[in-house]
Amino acid sequence: MIEAAKIWNEPNNKSHWDLQLDPDWARFAETAIAAGKAIRSAHATLPRVLGGISPIDPAFINNMKARGVLDHVDAVAVHGFPLDWNLWKIDEWPAKLAEIQALVSVPVWVTEVGVSSFGADEVQAWGLRRTAELLNGRAPRIHWYSLYDLPAAWEATTRHKEAEGSSYYRHFHMGLLREDGSPKAAADVFPHYAPAMGLCQWFHFEDHRLDDAVVWLRRLGVRHLRTGLSWADSFRPDALSWFDRQMEALAEFDVTVTFCFTPEHRGIAPHHTSPPLNVNDVSLSVALIRSAPSTPVTFTGP
């Protein structure tokens, strides 16, 4: 069941939104408002979540408030990876969350939080335990990133590989499972915190891991899952068949779908991070939820 629709992914991160083309996020705000209206038109009650911000930046949220975006969402989301990329300690999670909660009147979700096993599997397992201790009960939704390691043959979705240096390779070690599907130590830890803690797993177009992922989600006790429906992928041949298969496979979970990635021919620049030429075009991908089943959300906690 679709539990919520999320508008973009990390819009204040240059890996997902081109800040040179939209340095003050005015175009993003217009796009987010158009998406929020389209979601509400497609479904009368489905919660709309403002794409998880990374870094966690109160100034960005104030910008969105000033531009009217928060009038068209029902929750906002944050992402954090303090053991891998962020310049703050893992124990600062409650304070980082409270910074955003103090600015908004809607719930604040954590739709990506994770720890890589780049240095050691034991570091990831410890990080999962500590994250659960710090966040459970403080946010209505927490999605651990991720189920699978990123395959070594793929590229991480980032526009600053060179600037990241060796940190770039941490992107490939975020899963509870290795690329071959074998479990890491953290996979034994995760069920102790499910279903309060959900998972985030991006499925690529016609992803070969989908069916095995469902088996693992059941085994791990997952109830809440976050994934994506790529606007860019919607123009591929047989895209709707793939989207249908993906959502049918995930029907037993409460799914937050993320709408993002601009098609090259619909962007100001030919790249998935580009603002769209026409902000109302985003409604084309949002229309995918019009007839999708949904489940009501009862927010608990802060």
C-alpha positions as CSV (number, residue, x, y, z in Angstrom):
1,M,0.0,0.0,0.0
2,I,1.2,3.5,-0.7
3,E,1.5,5.3,2.6
4,A,2.9,8.7,1.5
5,A,4.2,10.5,-1.5
6,K,7.5,12.3,-1.2
7,I,8.4,15.3,-3.3
8,W,12.0,15.0,-4.5
9,N,15.1,13.7,-2.8
10,E,17.6,15.9,-1.0
11,P,16.7,19.1,-2.9
12,N,19.4,21.1,-1.0
13,N,22.2,18.7,-2.1
14,K,23.8,19.4,-5.5
15,S,23.8,15.6,-6.3
16,H,20.0,15.9,-6.6
17,W,19.2,19.5,-7.5
18,D,21.4,21.8,-9.7
19,L,22.0,24.8,-7.5
20,Q,23.8,26.7,-10.3
21,L,20.6,26.7,-12.2
22,D,18.4,27.5,-9.2
23,P,20.7,29.0,-6.5
24,D,17.9,30.3,-4.3
25,W,15.6,27.3,-4.8
26,A,12.8,29.5,-6.2
27,R,12.3,27.1,-9.1
28,F,12.4,24.1,-6.7
29,A,9.7,25.8,-4.5
30,E,7.5,26.2,-7.6
31,T,8.0,22.6,-8.5
32,A,7.3,21.3,-5.0
33,I,4.1,23.4,-4.8
34,A,3.0,22.0,-8.2
35,A,3.7,18.5,-7.1
36,G,1.9,19.0,-3.8
37,K,-1.2,20.2,-5.6
38,A,-1.0,17.3,-8.1
39,I,-0.7,14.8,-5.3
40,R,-3.7,16.2,-3.6
41,S,-5.7,16.2,-6.8
42,A,-4.7,12.6,-7.4
43,H,-5.6,11.5,-3.9
44,A,-7.6,13.4,-1.3
45,T,-5.8,12.3,1.8
46,L,-2.4,10.8,0.9
47,P,0.3,12.5,3.1
48,R,2.7,14.7,1.1
49,V,6.3,14.7,2.4
50,L,8.8,17.4,1.5
51,G,11.9,15.6,0.1
52,G,14.5,14.7,2.8
53,I,17.0,17.5,3.2
54,S,20.7,16.8,3.4
55,P,22.4,18.6,5.0
56,I,19.9,19.2,7.8
57,D,19.6,23.0,7.3
58,P,17.1,25.2,9.1
59,A,17.8,28.0,6.6
60,F,16.5,25.8,3.8
61,I,13.3,25.1,5.7
62,N,12.8,28.8,6.4
63,N,13.3,29.4,2.7
64,M,10.6,26.9,1.8
65,K,8.2,28.4,4.5
66,A,8.7,31.8,3.0
67,R,7.9,30.6,-0.5
68,G,4.7,28.8,0.6
69,V,5.9,25.2,0.1
70,L,4.9,24.1,3.6
71,D,1.3,25.0,2.8
72,H,1.3,22.1,0.4
73,V,3.0,19.3,2.4
74,D,1.9,17.3,5.4
75,A,5.4,16.4,6.7
76,V,9.0,17.3,6.1
77,A,11.9,14.9,6.0
78,V,15.6,15.0,6.9
79,H,18.5,12.7,6.1
80,G,21.7,12.2,8.1
81,F,24.9,10.2,8.0
82,P,27.1,11.4,10.8
83,L,29.5,8.5,10.8
84,D,30.2,8.8,7.1
85,W,29.6,12.3,5.6
86,N,28.1,14.8,8.0
87,L,30.3,17.1,10.1
88,W,28.5,16.3,13.4
89,K,28.5,13.5,15.8
90,I,25.9,10.7,15.9
91,D,24.8,11.8,19.4
92,E,23.7,15.1,18.0
93,W,20.8,13.4,16.2
94,P,18.1,14.5,18.7
95,A,19.3,18.1,18.5
96,K,19.4,18.1,14.7
97,L,15.9,16.8,14.6
98,A,14.7,19.3,17.2
99,E,16.1,22.2,15.1
100,I,13.7,21.4,12.3
101,Q,10.8,20.4,14.5
102,A,11.0,23.9,16.1
103,L,10.4,25.5,12.7
104,V,7.4,23.6,11.4
105,S,3.9,22.6,12.5
106,V,4.0,19.3,10.6
107,P,5.7,16.0,11.6
108,V,9.4,15.6,10.8
109,W,10.3,12.2,9.3
110,V,13.8,10.7,9.0
111,T,13.6,9.1,5.6
112,E,17.3,8.2,5.3
113,V,19.7,7.4,8.1
114,G,22.5,4.9,7.8
115,V,26.1,3.8,8.5
116,S,28.4,2.2,6.0
117,S,30.4,-0.9,6.6
118,F,33.3,0.6,4.7
119,G,35.7,0.4,7.6
120,A,34.2,-2.6,9.4
121,D,30.9,-4.5,9.6
122,E,31.0,-4.0,13.4
123,V,30.9,-0.2,13.0
124,Q,27.7,-0.4,11.0
125,A,26.1,-2.8,13.5
126,W,27.0,-0.4,16.4
127,G,25.8,2.6,14.4
128,L,22.4,0.9,13.8
129,R,21.9,0.3,17.5
130,R,23.0,3.8,18.5
131,T,20.8,5.4,15.8
132,A,17.7,3.4,17.0
133,E,18.4,4.5,20.6
134,L,18.6,8.1,19.5
135,L,15.7,8.4,17.1
136,N,13.0,5.8,18.1
137,G,10.1,7.7,19.6
138,R,11.4,11.1,18.3
139,A,10.2,10.8,14.7
140,P,7.0,9.2,13.3
141,R,9.0,7.5,10.5
142,I,12.6,6.4,10.5
143,H,13.9,4.7,7.3
144,W,17.3,3.0,7.6
145,Y,19.4,3.3,4.4
146,S,19.6,0.7,3.0
147,L,18.8,-3.0,2.4
148,Y,21.4,-3.7,-0.3
149,D,24.9,-2.5,-0.9
150,L,25.2,-0.6,-4.2
151,P,26.6,-2.9,-6.8
152,A,30.2,-2.1,-7.6
153,A,29.5,-1.9,-11.3
154,W,27.0,0.9,-10.8
155,E,27.7,4.5,-10.1
156,A,26.6,6.3,-6.9
157,T,24.1,9.2,-7.6
158,T,26.5,12.1,-6.8
159,R,27.8,15.0,-8.7
160,H,30.9,15.5,-6.6
161,K,32.7,12.2,-6.8
162,E,36.1,13.9,-7.1
163,A,35.5,16.1,-4.1
164,E,34.4,13.2,-1.9
165,G,37.7,11.3,-2.5
166,S,37.7,8.0,-0.7
167,S,34.4,8.9,1.0
168,Y,32.7,8.3,-2.4
169,Y,33.2,4.6,-1.9
170,R,31.2,4.6,1.3
171,H,28.1,4.9,-1.0
172,F,28.7,1.2,-1.9
173,H,28.6,-0.2,1.6
174,M,25.4,1.1,3.1
175,G,23.4,-2.1,2.9
176,L,22.4,-4.6,5.5
177,L,23.2,-7.1,2.8
178,R,26.2,-7.3,0.5
179,E,25.9,-7.0,-3.2
180,D,25.7,-10.8,-3.5
181,G,22.8,-10.9,-1.0
182,S,24.7,-12.2,2.0
183,P,23.9,-10.6,5.3
184,K,26.2,-8.4,7.4
185,A,26.3,-8.2,11.2
186,A,23.8,-5.3,11.1
187,A,21.2,-7.6,9.5
188,D,21.1,-9.5,12.7
189,V,20.6,-6.3,14.7
190,F,17.9,-4.7,12.6
191,P,14.9,-7.0,13.6
192,H,15.3,-5.8,17.2
193,Y,14.2,-2.3,16.1
194,A,11.6,-3.2,13.5
195,P,8.8,-2.4,12.7
196,A,9.4,1.0,14.5
197,M,12.4,1.4,12.2
198,G,11.6,1.0,8.5
199,L,13.9,0.7,5.5
200,C,14.8,2.8,2.4
201,Q,15.7,0.9,-0.7
202,W,16.0,2.5,-4.1
203,F,15.1,0.0,-6.9
204,H,16.6,0.8,-10.3
205,F,14.6,0.3,-13.5
206,E,13.8,-3.4,-13.8
207,D,15.9,-4.1,-10.8
208,H,17.0,-7.8,-10.6
209,R,16.9,-7.6,-6.7
210,L,13.2,-6.9,-6.3
211,D,11.8,-10.3,-5.5
212,D,14.7,-11.2,-3.2
213,A,14.3,-7.9,-1.5
214,V,10.7,-8.7,-0.6
215,V,11.8,-12.0,1.0
216,W,14.4,-10.1,3.1
217,L,12.0,-7.3,4.1
218,R,9.6,-10.0,5.5
219,R,12.5,-11.7,7.3
220,L,13.7,-8.5,8.8
221,G,10.2,-7.5,10.1
222,V,9.9,-4.4,7.9
223,R,6.5,-2.7,7.8
224,H,7.5,0.8,6.5
225,L,9.5,1.0,3.2
226,R,10.6,4.0,1.2
227,T,11.5,3.7,-2.4
228,G,11.3,5.8,-5.6
229,L,9.4,6.3,-8.8
230,S,11.7,8.1,-11.2
231,W,10.1,10.7,-13.4
232,A,13.0,10.2,-15.8
233,D,12.4,6.4,-15.9
234,S,8.7,7.0,-16.8
235,F,9.8,7.7,-20.4
236,R,11.5,4.4,-20.8
237,P,9.8,1.7,-22.9
238,D,7.4,-0.4,-20.7
239,A,8.0,2.0,-17.8
240,L,4.4,1.6,-16.5
241,S,4.7,-2.2,-16.6
242,W,7.8,-2.0,-14.4
243,F,6.2,0.5,-12.0
244,D,3.2,-1.7,-11.7
245,R,5.3,-4.8,-11.0
246,Q,7.4,-2.9,-8.5
247,M,4.4,-1.7,-6.5
248,E,2.6,-5.0,-6.7
249,A,5.6,-6.7,-5.3
250,L,5.7,-4.2,-2.4
251,A,1.9,-4.2,-1.8
252,E,2.2,-5.8,1.6
253,F,4.3,-2.9,3.0
254,D,3.4,0.7,3.9
255,V,5.4,2.4,1.1
256,T,6.5,6.0,0.8
257,V,7.1,6.7,-2.9
258,T,9.6,9.4,-3.8
259,F,9.0,11.3,-7.1
260,C,12.3,12.8,-8.4
261,F,14.8,12.8,-11.2
262,T,14.1,15.2,-14.1
263,P,14.0,13.6,-17.6
264,E,16.8,15.1,-19.7
265,H,14.4,16.4,-22.4
266,R,12.2,18.1,-19.7
267,G,14.9,19.9,-17.9
268,I,16.5,23.4,-18.3
269,A,19.7,21.4,-18.6
270,P,19.8,17.8,-19.8
271,H,20.5,16.2,-16.4
272,H,18.3,14.5,-13.8
273,T,19.2,17.3,-11.3
274,S,17.9,20.1,-13.4
275,P,14.8,22.1,-12.6
276,P,12.1,21.3,-15.1
277,L,11.3,23.6,-18.0
278,N,7.7,23.5,-16.9
279,V,7.1,23.0,-13.2
280,N,3.7,21.6,-13.9
281,D,5.2,18.7,-15.8
282,V,6.0,16.9,-12.5
283,S,2.2,16.2,-12.3
284,L,2.7,13.7,-15.1
285,S,4.6,11.3,-12.8
286,V,2.4,12.1,-9.8
287,A,-0.5,10.8,-11.8
288,L,0.8,7.3,-11.3
289,I,-0.7,7.3,-7.8
290,R,-4.2,8.2,-8.9
291,S,-5.5,4.7,-8.8
292,A,-3.0,3.2,-6.4
293,P,-4.3,1.8,-3.1
294,S,-3.3,3.7,0.0
295,T,-3.3,3.2,3.7
296,P,-4.2,5.9,6.2
297,V,-1.3,7.2,8.3
298,T,-1.7,7.8,12.1
299,F,1.2,10.0,13.3
300,T,2.6,9.1,16.7
301,G,5.4,10.7,18.6
302,P,6.6,14.3,18.1
